[in-house]
Amino acid sequence: MKNKESIDVIRHSCAHVLAAAIQSLYPQARFGVGPVIENGFYYDIEIPGSAISQADLPTIEKAMKSLIKKGVKFEQVEISLQEAIDFFAQNDQPYKVELLKELQNRGTTRLEDSAEPYRADQPVSLYKTGTFTDLCRGPHVSSTKEITPFKLTNVAGAYWRGDEKNPMLTRIYGVCFSNKDELAEHLRLLEEAKRRDHRKIGKELDLFFFDDLVGKGLPIWLPNGQVMKTEIEKLAEEFEYRYGYDRITTPHLAKKELYEASGHIPYYQDDMYPPMEMDDGTYYLKAMNCPHHHLVYNSKPRSYRDLPIRLAEYGTVYRNELSGTLAGLLRVRMLSMNDAHIYCRKDQIQDELKKVIELNLEYFKLFGLQKYWFRFSKWSAGHTEKYVNEPANWEYTQQVMKEILDDLGVNYIEVEDEAAFYGPKIDVQFKSVIGREETMSTIQLDFAAKTRFDLKYTDNKGDDNNEVYVIHRAPLSTHERFMAFLIEHYAGNFPVWLSPIQISLLPVGSDHHDYVAAMAAEFKTAGLRTRPDYSNETIGNKIRKTSSLKIPYTLVIGDKEINSDKLQVRLRGEKELLEITKADFITRVKEEIEHRKS
Amino acid sequence: MKNKESIDVIRHSCAHVLAAAIQSLYPQARFGVGPVIENGFYYDIEIPGSAISQADLPTIEKAMKSLIKKGVKFEQVEISLQEAIDFFAQNDQPYKVELLKELQNRGTTRLEDSAEPYRADQPVSLYKTGTFTDLCRGPHVSSTKEITPFKLTNVAGAYWRGDEKNPMLTRIYGVCFSNKDELAEHLRLLEEAKRRDHRKIGKELDLFFFDDLVGKGLPIWLPNGQVMKTEIEKLAEEFEYRYGYDRITTPHLAKKELYEASGHIPYYQDDMYPPMEMDDGTYYLKAMNCPHHHLVYNSKPRSYRDLPIRLAEYGTVYRNELSGTLAGLLRVRMLSMNDAHIYCRKDQIQDELKKVIELNLEYFKLFGLQKYWFRFSKWSAGHTEKYVNEPANWEYTQQVMKEILDDLGVNYIEVEDEAAFYGPKIDVQFKSVIGREETMSTIQLDFAAKTRFDLKYTDNKGDDNNEVYVIHRAPLSTHERFMAFLIEHYAGNFPVWLSPIQISLLPVGSDHHDYVAAMAAEFKTAGLRTRPDYSNETIGNKIRKTSSLKIPYTLVIGDKEINSDKLQVRLRGEKELLEITKADFITRVKEEIEHRKS
């Protein structure tokens, strides 16, 4: 059994083994449901008189392994629905009874209705694994011996059938893989994900925090986080300067009339913040930068010579996400992004798209992103109702996009019928260090804006030409997501140029404070970020603190160091000290920063 | 007659002379009112069958001068109210009749009620100047010969008594000064103000614009304006890096609860944008950065060693100004500012205030501001209801402020009873190039925040200490006002470092485009901002365009220039060309930028 279906059968069978083990340990257990999920399974269980916690998982795993070793058979039994109800009622399994009654009344146990409902004359299927019997349609493996390596990972509370009016059951999660290596790799990634969690590291390194008085989904950037934010924005400014972008700033608000023109009202209204009534009309916080940028394009007549015009903004947009869905930096209510819109003629699309992709590749190289691929989303000629009806434009731009991807020799996949309604798009996908597939960047080509906003230019004959194409691009995702990515990607061990603190200065005693202060001032003048530690802690504690702050360079300063010609530099994560003169050290660090060495 | 009262009598008399001249030129004229205003006067007039425009002012001035030359007497006549009504009715002066009837019914002709209303048995006062008779209490000069130099400046429409339901009258404005030099200086400043108007120059140089779809008071920054904005912010970042500030970013929103804690609700609520109801509470756009900064201060325990903490932000705040009051960049609804709050111990106030003032002085020097002085606002021990009741703190901090101002040897004035309610303040006043007194910067010391937000630190004995003083400062005003100031101050002739475009590149013909493009690329790599002009215009027109864009350096590139070893550089506003090698030119401009030469 090698394909996805087979492993899911094993995972489902493993859930039964979990339930059987639970029943052997807690005979009073009442069972809910135990479905397959990504990488594994869970089972919802009620255990009257007992509370299962993380600490109980090893015992349960042991019981499961014992069942697996025994090679217990999975046996299917078909009985009538009434017999099944009687059986589970006798065994004090009220949740199974409830499911069977649903099956009787609604023709299905699923929350949504079924296309092929259960008929009263049909039998129901049970599966027996030793003494444990479950209501289940299968399929299953034939014996517990076929269960592949697994691990119970987590315990959580879950309302029966997801409804908070129902009792809270205990949900036990497990993962299960085809072989030990896959399981080990998955567990390693889970540990990595915990270790690299941006909320955890964000707190440890004083990067950002949330405050209930400010509200959910609104991160506050502390000095250390702000340093990183500034460095990233400086990087974007440099890159965009080289690539010929013009920077602008647009207000964070606009009148209702703008969003009616753009179509955000009514189509996108639910995602926007509530309107504000002012003395001269209704205002909204912006949910996207494009409408403002189109107004900038239209603020003066444009000639064919002026195009392409590349308008970039460190723009901030506002999305009215439900408070329950907000999570760290990954889902926020105020998003900043290094956004840009490129306005070009039809004959410039190819060049401009190519440059955008090249810009992306430069970023990926800088941040050491290797496992990425492109996802090229096209329209479907059969679904014209979903798309701007300009077949010639679709053919032309898709052809252009494909040629560029081929020319660049990058990995890409093509997907039909997944374009934006206004044009084809290229998403950049990558696999994060914890194995999660993420979209880093989206490049979209827009045919609709030119009509909605009457974008035009004067062509070389002096005539109005409405063929203005708009490329939307935000290569560094939103600022918030990108910071979460960076934290996770580097596990907080940022390259020197990104490190909020680059050099840790640790005076051995208070006699060395003045010398350290002078040194800090010298480094500061050279543009290096230091953290002198004047606390009363022992030097050992100071070094441990430095290490927890993941500072790239550490200098311990005592009598010996003051009287030496050279510095003894501790490098983050290395045991060997670097012996170097102060001047050479400053030059070295400055060079690392200038070239953004990773 | 030398004091303000005397010049106002002359100005008022000049208004009568204006009315007399109008009557001689337009016998059908009906007169409204003609009061004294700053620097001069106006008169509201209705001229049935004629429309007076700016072009008519010289003729009217000539008639006025002729009356002045004749030495016509100002004669007061007192008659009964009924006689006065009959007189003005006979002379077809309905507005004067209306005023007299107001006097009869309400006891005053003023819009507000009078403390000493007119009594029916009192006479009313008329003034005669030749054949012109006005309802007027005086006083006046005795003869038109005493009228000092004047000039009619403007014609505008004005509703009778300021009510749009009334007829629109013609308002003629004039200025009048004690002597010719004062008048000439005033007229020069008026011309300068027109020439330097930030809205006019902002448009000419493509710095910013407004769009009705975005809304009033919400400037959109175009690429040229954005360059200046970025340069200013870079300057602020550099200065604050040197002065030991930490940068943060706080969200533009917060929950109602924060503004209740800060006291903005209810005290400042009218100036704030309307609330937005979200699924987890009520949110407001922020009107000030301080509450957010206080939360950052409180986000972790602070030790006496950590203080002072200087939190700086390029912060954006939102003020709900009435749409009718918005004007260019001077009054907007979304304000950005280089804001900061310094949290310090009592014994650090002196040092911190001093450094803030020094930072201000550095800025002023850089921008060539010479005519500034400090305005030191103190509390009043007699008005304790207006102030935080901490007399010892008032005495201490006022003493500290005074000592600092004395030590620095700067010009300052002291004003009693004008402090903020939470502490004394220092405003920096200056006289702009068009003679207007403006506040550039405010430095406030805050005793109230520590109590409202429970700001504290652990002192050197390990105890909680609530004596945290907060200095609010924004040395470059709001970003929008500062940009308006810079535009006016330099009349658009910005120093090289601030110039959106530094070098204008003008190919003589299309044969020279490639050479110019290569040159532009070379300058760009050196970090210099160019504008190559590839239009089909003549070289003469290209040079005129460059000049209107106030670009510091211009290079005309033809065959001769391409074959020469040296550049011939045109300097803004100078006739002499600068002969220099390209390498030296690049070095020169880069140095000017680096040192921010004015």
Contacts between the chains, C-beta under 8 A, distances in Angstrom:
chain1	res1	chain2	res2	distance
A	206	B	300	7.6
A	209	B	299	5.3
A	211	B	295	4.9
A	211	B	299	7.2
A	212	B	255	7.6
A	212	B	257	7.8
A	213	B	254	6.5
A	213	B	255	6.0
A	213	B	257	5.4
A	213	B	258	4.0
A	213	B	261	6.7
A	213	B	291	8.0
A	213	B	295	6.3
A	214	B	250	7.5
A	214	B	251	5.8
A	214	B	253	7.4
A	214	B	254	4.6
A	214	B	255	6.6
A	214	B	258	6.3
A	214	B	292	6.8
A	214	B	295	6.6
A	215	B	251	7.6
A	215	B	253	6.6
A	215	B	254	6.2
A	215	B	255	4.6
A	215	B	278	7.8
A	215	B	280	7.2
A	215	B	281	6.9
A	215	B	283	6.1
A	216	B	280	6.0
A	218	B	251	3.9
A	218	B	253	6.2
A	218	B	254	7.6
A	219	B	251	7.3
A	220	B	248	7.2
A	220	B	249	7.5
A	220	B	250	5.3
A	220	B	251	6.6
A	220	B	292	6.9
A	220	B	295	6.9
A	220	B	296	6.3
A	220	B	299	7.5
A	221	B	248	5.6
A	221	B	249	4.1
A	221	B	250	7.5
A	222	B	248	6.2
A	222	B	296	6.8
A	222	B	299	7.1
A	223	B	246	3.7
A	223	B	247	6.2
A	223	B	248	6.0
A	223	B	311	7.8
A	226	B	246	7.6
A	226	B	247	4.6
A	226	B	248	5.3
A	226	B	249	5.8
A	227	B	247	7.4
A	229	B	249	6.6
A	230	B	237	7.9
A	230	B	247	6.8
A	237	B	230	7.8
A	241	B	524	7.8
A	246	B	223	3.7
A	246	B	226	7.6
A	247	B	223	6.2
A	247	B	226	4.6
A	247	B	227	7.4
A	247	B	230	6.9
A	248	B	220	7.2
A	248	B	221	5.6
A	248	B	222	6.2
A	248	B	223	5.9
A	248	B	226	5.3
A	249	B	220	7.5
A	249	B	221	4.1
A	249	B	226	5.8
A	249	B	229	6.6
A	250	B	214	7.5
A	250	B	220	5.2
A	250	B	221	7.5
A	251	B	214	5.8
A	251	B	215	7.6
A	251	B	218	3.9
A	251	B	219	7.3
A	251	B	220	6.6
A	251	B	334	5.4
A	252	B	252	6.6
A	252	B	316	7.3
A	252	B	334	6.6
A	253	B	214	7.4
A	253	B	215	6.6
A	253	B	218	6.2
A	253	B	318	8.0
A	253	B	333	7.8
A	253	B	334	6.7
A	254	B	213	6.5
A	254	B	214	4.6
A	254	B	215	6.2
A	254	B	218	7.6
A	255	B	212	7.6
A	255	B	213	5.9
A	255	B	214	6.6
A	255	B	215	4.6
A	257	B	212	7.8
A	257	B	213	5.4
A	258	B	213	4.1
A	258	B	214	6.3
A	261	B	213	6.6
A	273	B	276	5.5
A	273	B	278	7.6
A	273	B	283	7.9
A	274	B	276	4.5
A	274	B	277	5.9
A	274	B	278	7.4
A	276	B	273	5.5
A	276	B	274	4.5
A	276	B	276	6.6
A	277	B	274	5.8
A	278	B	215	7.7
A	278	B	273	7.6
A	278	B	274	7.4
A	278	B	320	6.7
A	278	B	323	7.1
A	279	B	322	5.5
A	279	B	323	5.3
A	279	B	324	8.0
A	280	B	215	7.2
A	280	B	216	6.0
A	280	B	323	3.8
A	281	B	215	6.9
A	283	B	215	6.1
A	283	B	273	7.9
A	285	B	285	7.9
A	292	B	214	6.8
A	292	B	220	6.9
A	295	B	211	4.9
A	295	B	213	6.3
A	295	B	214	6.6
A	295	B	220	6.9
A	296	B	220	6.3
A	296	B	222	6.8
A	299	B	209	5.3
A	299	B	211	7.2
A	299	B	220	7.5
A	299	B	222	7.1
A	300	B	206	7.6
A	305	B	534	6.4
A	305	B	535	7.3
A	311	B	223	7.8
A	316	B	252	7.3
A	320	B	278	6.7
A	322	B	279	5.5
A	323	B	278	7.1
A	323	B	279	5.3
A	323	B	280	3.8
A	324	B	279	8.0
A	333	B	253	7.8
A	334	B	251	5.4
A	334	B	252	6.6
A	334	B	253	6.7
A	524	B	241	7.8
A	534	B	305	6.4
A	535	B	305	7.3
